[in-house]
Each structure stands twice: as structure tokens, then as C-alpha cells.
Amino acid sequence: MQAISAEDEKLALTMFLPLAERMVEKMVKEEKIEAEAEVQLYYMILERLGKCEEALKVIKGPLGEKLTSEFHSRENKCLKLYQRLQRWPECNALAHKLLLKNPDEWQCYGFYFNSLFHILDQSWCPPEEGEQYVLIKRSLLRGPVHHTVAEVARFVEGRIESEDSKESHALRGPYLARLELIHRLRERGSSDESLLGDPLELMVQFFAKFGDKPCCITDLKIYLHLLSSEQHVQFINRLSEAVPLAEPGEEYAFPVDTKALQRHLCLCQLSRALGLHHSLDVDGKLKLISELKARYHHGLIFGKNALKTELQFSDMYCLMAAHVYIDLWLETEDENMVWCCLGLLQEGLSHSSSNAQFKLLLLLLYCRLGAFEPVVDLYSSLDAKHVQHDTIGFLLTRYAESLGQFAAASQACNFSLRFFHSNQKDTSEYIIQAYKYGAFEKIPEFIALRNSVLSLEDSVKAMSLTVEEDDIPWNNLRDNRDLTVFTCWDPKDRQLSEENRHQSLEEESVWLKMRSLTLRLIASFSKPWAHTSTHNSALASETMYPLLGPPSTRLSAALSCGSCQCQSAAFQLAVHLQDLESVGLEESTELQAQICNGFQSLTVQLQEMLNKCFGLAQKRDW
């Protein structure tokens, strides 16, 4: 505990951890270690000390036999240690053995493929005799090392053949492993991907086998880049053949059961992920919305006996239609589209009152439109708990202040503060329970959470309105916003990118710095810079993120509307008035002229801001 919570890492490595190691070694010699948790603790100590060889001996020795609470716990630890030690042949052989036992163990495929590529990079070949050969033979497993792509491809194909021969339900792991191997080979520029087949055919086969499962879209979505743009329409047409629909009625052919509905829904989601929805013209999108709404209403018959807390099977049709409405709104700037979207989402919420995606999207759209009254009830109905107020609370607080809803903003912030205030008590209880049940691996996570939350609380408590005491670690700010909370099927080029995330965090940090410095400037009355920074022009332009991404920062609006310039002029006036008090009226003619000009300039700026606000209100018919 002292080593984990120590601020000085060097002290932990040189004193606390070695001391703990000696204490455990003494228990080992005296044969006092009996529980699995004690072995786990010994392993953690050695791992933190970087003694991977010693940790490997412990895991492979008699003590390792006590690690039985988790499935393949012993083998998984060996894999991690082999990887850290860069003993790739042993890593490959062990992963191969585990995959023979459980071909759905996705983590093992990662070790298996990583070890293969390192073996290829090192031009390793299995020696007939010698030290390395003996080492492999004496390792925890005794199996072959696959050191060529052809061997690995044959092994993966063998696992797939085993799954195909099953009469019961097949496992997805081997089928996805084949696509993952193609992806990795293509990243390396290897021509060996042809050994595994055409990605289009493989994904069609996967859809035929698992298309009726909700996970199919998330499985295939990450491999859509393996298809060329010319194959997109062909791929969707091929998938359509595997969707069993009833005979067409007046307009559409509807699914006859929930499995067929799920297949068709997955087909629609993949179409959107490939950009086929976005490429439609306005009329095409309106027809698509009509079809999605018809399929949504038809799908409600499958959930007519569902409980109020259960989601409807066809909810995703409704959500997708709402996304297409949003596309039209952004494309045409026709506000009727967003009102239709709101109506559709409210209808969906009336049938699925527990659907969080409907509530989140409604919340976002109402905030964008400035209609804040329903937002508070929507946020409350999400029933956010504990840290969720910190991760999704920005959806409410970002707009509440800007729209003048200070009571709602204060309430939302208070919800977050409760989590921070109760942190010390709650995390201590978690740590005690982890000790009680021997879950020592979770203790560092709880301590890290407590320290991060405490650092935030201490930063707020330590904030002072003097520049000298500003010890906020600006460079260590972390973005706790959950920017993936919205379901999104958009193509990759329309999704939130890592660059967008980084830029949003940077802009919000600058905004917080400006607010902090403004408060300190008021308190200290330091003279502001005489000239506005030339960098403001770059910051005044608003960064437009995807609608389902982070909201634009308030910094650009503050700079572009003249708010910051007014503040600067007001601060300058305050300084002049202080000087006037110290100099006196008789000897300050020039200073009085500056004050007079300052008031006149400030009045003009405020009038311009007021006119701009009135203009916006009249433009929007408020």
C-alpha cells in the first residue's frame, strides 16, 4: 500500500517494494503461503519491481498452482510476462495452446499475432538443438511455434472448420481472428493476406452466421476499411440476400420475427457506416426516413408485451431515422427537419421510456435550440450515478450557463460535487472490500481513482484570487468527458477523431485559464496588457465538431462578440480610477481625459454587443 500510494516512485522502488518482497520471501521459505491472494500479492510485488524472470518462476512453480479463481489466470500471466521479456517463441506456443482449448479467447489472438510478427521481424527459425530449443521444451506448455504467416493462417482456418462442424451455436472468435489477421497483414504491406481469402466474402459469411446478433454491427464495423469504395454497394447487396423478409406489402417487405428484424437492422447500420445514407440527395434521405419509420412502427408488434423498462426491438430504426433527420438539418439548414426529429424521438420515448439514447439525443438537440426547460427533466430521468455526473454532466452544464439557467447549472454541478465529497469514504470502503476478498489487483485502481479525484477537489479548495497562489496543474488536466456516449454509425471520416478530442480539450483548457486569470485580475488589479494579443484572431473562430461530439468551446464566442475586449476596457478603467484616487483631481487632467475616453469607448462596445444580441433574437423570431 505504501509503495502504491507513495508520491516518490524512487522511494517505492528502493525501499517499500524490496521490503515487501523480503517479507513475502520469508513466508515462502517458511511455507506459510496458502491462499491464492497471497500468491497474487507476491506476483504484484515482483511485477512492480520489474523482476519478470522471478515472477515467471513463481507463476510456473508450485505457488502458481494456487491461481485458480480465474479461468486460465496462470497462463494469461505467463503470456504477459513472456511479452514483457520479449520471449516471443514461448509466447506464441502458449497462445497457440490456449486457443486450442478456447478458440473464442480474443485476448490470446492478440498475443498470438503479436508474437508471430515479432518472430518474423527477428527472422527466427526453430533450432533443432540448443539452448533455446531446450528452453521452449521446458516451458509451461509443450507445443509448436508458428513462425510463418502460412502456419498461422492454417491454424485459424482449422479453428473455423471446427466451428463450422458444430451442431450447436458457433463461436465468433475464429471468424473475427481471420479478419484481424488480414487487417494486420495489410498494415504491414504483406501480400500474404491472400492466403485468408477476400474480405468481402469473409464478411458476408460472418453476417450469414451471426447477423441476427446485436454484436454483429460492432464486430464488422471495425473491419469495413478492408473493403474498397467500389465494393460498398456490392457488399450491401450481398448482405440483403441473407435477410429473410416476408412478401412485400404495399411498399416494404417486413421481417417476420425478431431475428430477421435484427439482421435487417444490422444491414441498415452497415449501410450508414459505409456512407451510403450520406451520399443520398434530399429526396432520397426523405424516402429513407419514411422507410425507417415504417419499419420502426412495424417492429413495435414484437414488443407489445414487453415491460415498460424494456427496450423495443425496433428502437434503432427510430434512432437511425433521427440521425438522417439531423443530416438533413445540417445539410439544408431547414429547422423543420430538427422539429420532425424531436417529434420522432419523443414518440420513441413514449414506447421505450428507458431508452437512454433517445434521452441523450433529445437533450442535445433541445440545448442546441436553446429550449432548456425539458432538458433538466430528461437529464434527471437518465438517473446518472456517481462518476457519471462527471463524464456526461457536460451535456447539461455546457449549455445551462450560456442559456441563463444558473439554477439548473448550479444543481448539476452540485451533483458532481457530491461524488467528489464522498470520494474519500467510498474509495476507502472499496479498498477494504478488495483486501477482504483478496482482490489485490484492484487496489491500485481504487487508489488511482481516489488520488485523481482528490487532486481535483484540492485544486478547487486551493484556488485563491491571487496570482502567486495559482497552483492549478494546467499541463496535467485530463478530459473526463465521455465523448462516445452517443450511438453513432457514421463513416470514419464523419466521426469524432483523436485530433478533434485533443483540440476540444485544448480549447476548453484555454477557456478555463482565461476565466481563472479574469478572477485573479479582478482581485489583484494588475494592469492588463496594453494591446490585445494577435493570437485572439485565431481563437475567435469557432471550431465545428461533429454534432455527436463535444460542444464548441465558449472561448470563441467570448472573443468574437467583444466580451473579452469589454472586460479588458473595464479593468483598465478600474486601474485609472485607482490612480486618480492616489494622484488627486487637480494634478490628473490627462488621466481624467483617459477615463472619459475609456467610459465612452466602453459604452460604445456595450451598445454594439446589445445590438448584436437583439439582432440574433429578431433573426430567430424570439
C-alpha positions in Angstrom: 0.0 0.0 0.0 2.8 2.4 0.9 4.5 1.7 -2.4 1.4 2.1 -4.5 0.4 5.4 -2.8 3.9 6.8 -2.5 4.4 10.1 -4.3 8.1 9.4 -4.7 8.4 6.5 -7.2 12.1 6.1 -6.5 11.4 5.6 -2.8 8.8 2.9 -3.6 11.2 1.0 -5.8 14.2 1.2 -3.5 12.6 0.8 -0.1 8.9 -0.2 0.2 8.7 -2.8 -2.6 12.1 -4.6 -1.7 10.9 -4.7 2.0 7.6 -6.2 0.9 9.5 -8.7 -1.3 11.7 -9.9 1.6 8.7 -10.3 3.9 6.9 -12.5 1.3 10.0 -14.5 0.6 10.3 -15.2 4.2 6.8 -16.5 4.2 7.6 -18.7 1.2 10.6 -20.2 2.9 8.5 -21.0 6.0 5.8 -22.4 3.7 3.2 -20.1 5.2 1.7 -19.0 1.9 -1.6 -20.9 1.5 -4.1 -18.6 -0.1 -4.3 -17.6 -3.8 -4.5 -13.9 -2.8 -1.0 -14.2 -1.2 0.4 -15.6 -4.4 -1.3 -12.7 -6.3 0.3 -10.2 -3.9 3.8 -11.8 -4.4 3.3 -11.6 -8.2 2.3 -7.9 -8.0 5.4 -7.0 -5.9 7.8 -8.7 -8.4 6.0 -7.2 -11.4 6.2 -3.7 -10.0 9.9 -4.2 -9.3 10.4 -5.3 -12.9 11.6 -8.8 -11.9 9.8 -10.5 -14.6 12.0 -13.6 -14.6 11.4 -14.2 -10.9 7.7 -13.6 -11.4 7.6 -16.1 -14.2 9.3 -18.7 -11.9 6.7 -18.1 -9.3 3.8 -18.5 -11.7 5.2 -21.6 -13.3 6.2 -23.1 -9.9 4.1 -24.8 -7.2 2.8 -21.4 -6.0 1.3 -20.8 -9.4 -1.0 -23.8 -9.0 -2.9 -21.8 -6.4 -4.1 -19.3 -9.0 -7.5 -21.0 -9.7 -10.2 -18.4 -9.2 -10.0 -17.0 -12.8 -10.1 -19.1 -15.9 -6.6 -19.5 -17.3 -5.3 -16.9 -14.8 -1.9 -18.7 -14.6 -1.5 -18.9 -18.4 -2.6 -15.3 -19.0 0.0 -14.0 -16.6 2.7 -16.1 -18.3 1.7 -14.6 -21.6 2.1 -11.0 -20.3 5.4 -11.9 -18.8 6.7 -13.5 -22.0 5.7 -10.4 -23.8 7.5 -8.1 -21.4 10.6 -10.3 -21.6 10.2 -10.4 -25.4 10.3 -14.2 -25.4 8.2 -14.5 -28.5 8.5 -18.2 -29.3 7.3 -19.2 -25.8 4.5 -16.5 -26.1 3.4 -17.9 -29.5 3.4 -21.5 -28.3 1.4 -20.8 -25.1 -1.1 -18.7 -27.0 -1.5 -21.5 -29.6 -2.2 -24.0 -26.8 -4.8 -21.8 -25.1 -6.6 -21.2 -28.4 -6.8 -24.9 -29.0 -8.7 -25.1 -25.7 -10.8 -22.0 -26.1 -10.9 -20.6 -29.7 -13.0 -17.7 -28.6 -10.3 -16.2 -26.2 -9.9 -12.9 -28.1 -7.0 -11.7 -25.9 -5.0 -14.8 -26.9 -5.3 -13.9 -30.5 -3.6 -10.6 -29.8 -0.6 -12.4 -28.2 -0.6 -15.0 -30.9 -0.5 -12.4 -33.8 1.9 -10.1 -32.0 4.4 -12.9 -31.3 4.2 -14.0 -34.9 5.1 -10.6 -36.3 8.0 -10.2 -33.8 9.3 -13.6 -34.8 9.1 -12.6 -38.5 10.9 -9.3 -37.8 13.7 -11.2 -36.0 13.9 -13.9 -38.7 13.6 -16.5 -36.0 13.6 -20.2 -37.0 13.1 -23.1 -34.6 16.5 -24.6 -33.9 17.0 -28.4 -34.0 19.1 -28.4 -30.8 20.5 -25.9 -28.4 19.7 -23.7 -25.5 16.6 -22.0 -26.9 15.1 -25.3 -28.0 15.6 -26.8 -24.5 14.0 -23.6 -23.0 10.9 -24.0 -25.1 10.6 -27.7 -24.4 10.8 -27.0 -20.7 8.3 -24.1 -20.7 4.9 -24.3 -19.2 3.4 -25.6 -22.4 4.9 -28.0 -24.9 3.6 -27.1 -28.3 4.7 -25.9 -31.7 5.9 -22.4 -32.5 4.1 -21.0 -35.6 6.8 -18.8 -37.1 5.2 -18.2 -40.6 2.0 -16.5 -41.8 1.1 -19.7 -43.6 1.1 -21.7 -40.4 -0.9 -19.1 -38.5 -3.4 -18.9 -41.4 -3.8 -22.7 -41.4 -4.3 -22.7 -37.7 -7.1 -20.0 -37.8 -8.8 -21.8 -40.8 -8.6 -25.0 -38.7 -10.4 -23.3 -35.8 -13.1 -22.0 -38.2 -13.6 -25.5 -39.7 -14.1 -26.8 -36.2 -16.8 -24.2 -35.5 -18.5 -24.9 -38.8 -18.8 -28.6 -38.0 -20.5 -27.9 -34.7 -24.2 -28.6 -34.5 -24.6 -26.1 -31.6 -24.0 -22.4 -31.9 -20.6 -21.4 -33.3 -18.1 -19.0 -31.6 -17.3 -15.7 -33.2 -13.7 -15.5 -32.2 -12.0 -17.5 -35.0 -14.0 -15.7 -37.8 -13.1 -12.3 -36.4 -9.5 -13.5 -35.9 -9.3 -14.2 -39.7 -10.4 -10.6 -40.4 -8.0 -9.2 -37.8 -5.1 -11.1 -39.3 -5.9 -9.7 -42.8 -6.1 -6.2 -41.2 -2.6 -6.6 -39.6 -1.1 -8.1 -42.7 -2.4 -5.2 -44.7 -0.9 -2.7 -42.2 2.4 -4.4 -42.7 2.1 -4.3 -46.5 2.3 -8.1 -46.7 0.9 -10.0 -49.7 0.2 -13.0 -47.5 -3.3 -11.7 -46.8 -4.4 -13.6 -50.0 -3.9 -16.8 -48.0 -7.0 -16.0 -46.0 -9.4 -15.0 -48.8 -11.4 -12.0 -50.0 -12.5 -9.7 -47.0 -15.9 -9.1 -48.7 -16.7 -12.8 -49.0 -15.5 -13.4 -45.4 -17.7 -10.6 -44.0 -20.7 -11.9 -46.0 -20.1 -15.3 -44.4 -19.8 -13.8 -41.0 -23.1 -11.9 -41.5 -24.8 -15.0 -42.7 -23.7 -16.8 -39.5 -24.1 -14.1 -36.9 -26.2 -11.3 -38.5 -29.1 -12.0 -36.1 -27.0 -11.0 -33.1 -26.8 -7.3 -31.9 -23.0 -7.6 -31.7 -22.7 -8.2 -35.5 -22.6 -4.5 -36.3 -19.8 -3.7 -33.8 -17.8 -6.8 -34.9 -17.9 -5.9 -38.6 -17.8 -2.1 -38.4 -14.1 -2.1 -37.4 -13.2 -4.1 -40.5 -15.2 -2.2 -43.1 -12.0 -0.4 -44.2 -10.8 -3.6 -45.7 -13.4 -3.0 -48.5 -12.7 -0.7 -51.4 -15.2 2.1 -52.1 -16.2 0.2 -55.3 -17.2 -2.8 -53.1 -19.6 -0.9 -50.8 -22.8 -1.3 -52.8 -21.9 -4.8 -53.8 -21.3 -5.7 -50.1 -24.7 -4.4 -49.0 -26.5 -6.1 -51.9 -24.8 -9.4 -50.9 -25.9 -9.0 -47.3 -29.5 -8.2 -48.4 -29.7 -11.7 -49.9 -29.2 -13.2 -46.3 -32.0 -11.2 -44.8 -35.3 -13.2 -44.6 -38.2 -10.9 -45.2 -41.9 -11.6 -45.8 -43.5 -10.9 -49.2 -43.6 -7.2 -50.0 -46.8 -5.4 -49.0 -47.8 -2.1 -50.3 -44.3 -0.6 -50.1 -41.9 -2.6 -48.0 -41.1 -6.2 -47.1 -41.1 -6.6 -43.3 -39.3 -9.2 -41.1 -41.4 -12.0 -39.7 -39.6 -12.4 -36.4 -37.0 -10.6 -34.2 -34.1 -12.5 -35.7 -34.9 -11.3 -39.2 -35.5 -7.8 -37.8 -32.1 -7.8 -36.2 -30.5 -8.9 -39.5 -32.2 -6.1 -41.4 -31.3 -3.6 -38.7 -27.6 -4.7 -38.9 -27.8 -4.3 -42.7 -29.1 -0.7 -42.3 -26.4 0.1 -39.7 -23.7 -1.2 -42.0 -25.1 0.9 -44.9 -24.9 4.0 -42.8 -21.4 3.1 -41.6 -20.3 2.8 -45.3 -21.6 6.3 -46.1 -24.5 5.1 -48.3 -27.0 7.1 -46.4 -24.9 10.3 -46.5 -24.5 10.0 -50.3 -28.3 10.3 -50.9 -29.8 13.5 -52.1 -32.6 15.3 -50.1 -35.4 13.3 -51.7 -33.5 10.0 -51.2 -33.0 10.8 -47.5 -36.7 11.7 -47.0 -37.6 8.3 -48.6 -35.1 6.6 -46.3 -36.7 8.2 -43.3 -40.2 7.1 -44.4 -38.9 3.5 -44.7 -37.1 3.6 -41.3 -40.2 5.0 -39.6 -42.4 2.3 -41.2 -40.0 -0.4 -40.1 -39.9 1.1 -36.6 -43.7 1.1 -36.3 -43.9 -2.5 -37.7 -41.3 -3.7 -35.2 -43.3 -2.5 -32.3 -45.6 -5.5 -32.6 -42.7 -7.8 -31.4 -42.5 -5.9 -28.1 -46.2 -5.2 -27.4 -46.0 -7.5 -24.3 -42.6 -6.0 -23.1 -42.3 -4.4 -19.7 -42.1 -0.6 -19.5 -38.5 -0.8 -18.5 -37.5 -3.0 -21.6 -36.4 -1.5 -24.9 -38.3 -2.2 -28.1 -36.7 -4.4 -30.7 -37.0 -1.8 -33.4 -35.7 1.2 -31.4 -32.6 1.5 -33.5 -34.7 2.2 -36.6 -36.2 5.2 -34.8 -32.8 6.4 -33.7 -31.3 6.0 -37.2 -34.2 7.9 -38.7 -33.5 10.7 -36.2 -29.9 10.7 -37.4 -30.9 11.1 -41.0 -33.2 14.0 -40.0 -30.2 15.6 -38.4 -28.2 15.1 -41.6 -30.9 16.9 -43.5 -31.0 19.7 -40.9 -27.2 20.3 -41.1 -27.3 20.0 -44.9 -30.3 22.2 -45.7 -30.4 24.4 -42.5 -34.2 23.7 -42.6 -35.3 23.8 -38.9 -38.4 21.8 -39.8 -36.1 18.8 -40.0 -34.9 19.1 -36.4 -38.5 19.6 -35.2 -39.5 16.4 -37.0 -36.6 14.7 -35.4 -37.7 15.9 -31.9 -41.2 14.6 -32.6 -39.9 11.2 -33.7 -37.6 10.9 -30.7 -40.4 11.8 -28.3 -42.6 9.2 -29.9 -39.8 6.6 -29.5 -39.5 7.6 -25.9 -43.2 7.1 -25.3 -42.8 3.4 -26.3 -39.3 2.9 -24.7 -39.2 5.1 -21.7 -35.9 3.7 -20.6 -34.0 4.3 -23.8 -31.0 6.4 -22.8 -30.0 7.1 -26.4 -33.4 8.8 -27.1 -33.0 10.9 -24.0 -29.4 11.9 -24.7 -30.1 12.9 -28.3 -33.2 14.9 -27.2 -31.2 16.6 -24.5 -28.5 17.6 -27.1 -31.0 18.9 -29.6 -33.0 20.9 -27.1 -29.8 22.5 -25.8 -28.7 23.4 -29.4 -32.1 25.0 -30.0 -32.0 26.9 -26.7 -35.1 25.2 -25.3 -33.8 24.4 -21.9 -37.0 23.7 -19.9 -37.3 19.9 -20.9 -33.6 19.3 -20.5 -33.5 19.1 -16.7 -36.2 16.5 -16.6 -34.5 14.5 -19.4 -31.2 14.6 -17.5 -32.9 13.6 -14.3 -34.6 10.6 -16.0 -31.2 9.3 -17.0 -30.6 8.5 -13.4 -26.9 9.2 -13.6 -24.9 7.9 -10.6 -21.6 8.9 -9.0 -18.9 9.4 -11.6 -21.4 9.6 -14.5 -22.2 13.2 -13.3 -18.6 14.0 -14.2 -18.5 12.1 -17.5 -21.8 13.2 -19.0 -22.7 16.2 -16.9 -21.1 18.5 -19.5 -24.1 17.9 -21.8 -26.1 19.9 -19.3 -23.7 22.3 -17.7 -22.1 23.5 -21.0 -25.4 25.0 -22.1 -27.2 25.8 -18.8 -24.9 28.8 -18.1 -24.9 30.1 -21.6 -28.7 30.0 -21.7 -29.1 31.8 -18.4 -30.2 28.7 -16.5 -28.0 29.3 -13.5 -30.1 27.3 -11.0 -30.0 24.2 -13.2 -26.3 24.7 -13.8 -25.7 25.0 -10.1 -27.8 21.9 -9.4 -25.9 19.9 -11.9 -22.5 21.0 -10.5 -23.7 20.1 -7.0 -24.5 16.6 -8.2 -20.9 16.3 -9.3 -19.5 17.8 -6.1 -21.3 15.2 -4.0 -19.3 12.5 -5.8 -16.1 14.3 -5.1 -17.0 14.9 -1.4 -17.9 11.3 -0.8 -14.8 10.0 -2.7 -12.6 9.5 0.4 -15.3 7.4 2.2 -16.4 5.4 -0.8 -12.9 4.5 -2.1 -11.8 3.5 1.3 -14.7 1.1 1.5 -13.8 -0.3 -1.9 -10.2 -0.8 -0.8 -11.3 -2.6 2.4 -13.5 -4.9 0.4 -10.7 -5.6 -2.0 -8.5 -6.6 0.9 -11.2 -8.7 2.4 -11.8 -10.8 -0.7 -8.1 -10.8 -1.8 -8.7 -8.7 -5.0 -5.3 -7.0 -4.6 -5.0 -6.2 -8.3 -8.0 -3.8 -8.0 -6.4 -1.9 -5.1 -4.1 0.2 -7.3 -7.1 1.2 -9.5 -9.1 2.4 -6.5 -6.1 4.3 -5.2 -5.5 5.9 -8.6 -9.2 6.9 -8.7 -9.1 8.4 -5.2 -5.9 10.4 -5.9 -7.2 11.8 -9.2 -10.5 12.8 -7.6 -8.7 14.3 -4.6 -6.4 16.3 -6.8 -9.4 17.9 -8.5 -11.0 18.7 -5.1 -7.8 20.0 -3.7 -7.3 22.2 -6.7 -10.7 23.8 -6.2 -10.1 24.3 -2.5 -6.7 25.7 -3.0 -7.8 28.2 -5.7 -7.1 31.7 -4.5 -7.7 35.0 -6.1 -4.1 35.9 -6.1 -1.8 35.1 -9.0 1.0 33.9 -6.7 -1.1 31.0 -5.3 -2.4 29.7 -8.6 -1.1 26.1 -8.4 -3.6 24.5 -10.8 -1.6 21.9 -12.8 -2.8 23.1 -16.2 -0.5 20.7 -18.1 -1.9 17.7 -16.2 -5.6 18.4 -17.0 -7.5 15.2 -18.0 -10.6 15.1 -20.1 -13.2 13.1 -18.2 -16.0 13.7 -20.7 -17.5 10.6 -22.2 -17.5 11.7 -25.9 -18.6 8.2 -27.0 -21.9 8.2 -25.1 -23.9 8.6 -28.3 -24.6 5.7 -30.6 -23.1 6.6 -33.9 -23.0 4.7 -37.2 -21.4 7.4 -39.3 -18.4 6.6 -41.6 -15.0 7.2 -40.0 -14.4 10.5 -41.8 -17.5 11.9 -40.2 -16.9 10.6 -36.7 -15.1 12.4 -33.9 -11.3 12.0 -34.4 -8.5 11.9 -31.9 -7.4 15.3 -33.3 -10.9 16.7 -32.5 -10.7 15.3 -29.0 -7.3 16.9 -28.5 -8.3 20.2 -29.9 -11.5 20.3 -27.8 -9.5 19.7 -24.6 -7.0 22.4 -25.6 -9.7 24.9 -26.3 -11.6 24.1 -23.0 -8.3 24.4 -21.1 -7.6 27.9 -22.6 -11.2 28.9 -21.7 -10.6 27.8 -18.1 -7.3 29.6 -17.9 -9.0 32.8 -19.2 -11.7 32.5 -16.5 -9.2 31.8 -13.8 -7.0 34.7 -14.8 -10.0 37.0 -15.1 -10.9 36.3 -11.4 -7.3 36.9 -10.4 -7.1 40.0 -12.4 -10.1 41.4 -10.6 -8.6 40.6 -7.2 -5.1 41.8 -7.8 -6.0 44.7 -10.2 -2.8 44.1 -12.1 -2.5 46.3 -15.1 -3.6 44.4 -18.2 -1.7 44.3 -21.4 -2.0 47.5 -23.4 -2.5 45.7 -26.7 -4.8 42.8 -27.5 -2.9 39.6 -28.3 -2.6 38.9 -32.0 -3.4 35.2 -31.2 -7.0 36.2 -30.4 -8.0 36.3 -34.1 -7.2 32.6 -34.4 -9.1 31.7 -31.3 -12.1 33.7 -32.2 -13.1 31.3 -35.0 -15.5 28.6 -33.7 -14.3 25.0 -34.2 -17.1 22.9 -35.6 -17.1 19.4 -34.2 -19.5 16.6 -35.3 -22.9 17.1 -33.8 -22.5 14.0 -31.6 -19.1 15.2 -30.5 -18.1 17.8 -27.9 -19.8 21.2 -28.0 -17.8 24.1 -29.3 -15.9 26.0 -26.6 -17.3 29.2 -25.1 -13.9 30.9 -25.8 -14.6 31.7 -29.5 -18.0 33.2 -28.7 -16.5 35.4 -25.9 -13.7 36.7 -28.2 -15.9 37.2 -31.3 -18.8 39.0 -29.5 -16.4 41.5 -27.8 -17.0 40.3 -24.3 -13.3 39.9 -23.5 -12.5 43.4 -25.0 -15.2 44.9 -22.8 -13.7 43.2 -19.7 -10.2 44.5 -20.7 -11.5 48.0 -21.1 -13.4 47.8 -17.7 -10.2 46.6 -16.0 -8.2 49.5 -17.5 -10.8 51.9 -16.2 -10.5 50.4 -12.7 -6.8 50.9 -12.8 -7.2 54.5 -13.9 -9.7 55.2 -11.1 -7.2 53.8 -8.6 -4.5 56.1 -10.0 -6.9 59.0 -9.9 -7.6 58.5 -6.2 -3.8 58.4 -5.4 -2.9 61.4 -7.6 -5.8 63.8 -6.9 -8.2 65.7 -9.2 -6.1 68.8 -9.6 -3.0 67.1 -11.0 -4.7 64.5 -13.2 -6.1 66.3 -16.2 -4.6 63.8 -18.6 -5.7 60.9 -16.5 -9.3 62.3 -16.3 -9.3 62.5 -20.1 -8.2 58.9 -20.4 -11.0 57.9 -18.0 -13.6 59.9 -20.0 -12.5 58.3 -23.3 -12.5 54.9 -21.6 -16.1 55.3 -20.5 -17.2 56.4 -23.9 -15.4 53.5 -25.6 -16.8 51.0 -23.2 -20.3 52.4 -23.7 -20.0 52.0 -27.5 -18.7 48.4 -27.1 -21.6 47.5 -24.8 -24.1 49.1 -27.1 -22.7 47.1 -30.0 -22.9 43.8 -28.0 -26.5 44.7 -27.1 -27.5 45.4 -30.7 -25.9 42.1 -31.8 -27.9 40.2 -29.2 -31.1 41.9 -30.3 -30.3 41.2 -33.9 -29.9 37.5 -33.2 -33.2 37.4 -31.2 -35.1 39.1 -34.1 -33.4 36.8 -36.6 -34.6 33.7 -34.8 -38.1 35.2 -34.0 -37.6 35.0 -30.2 
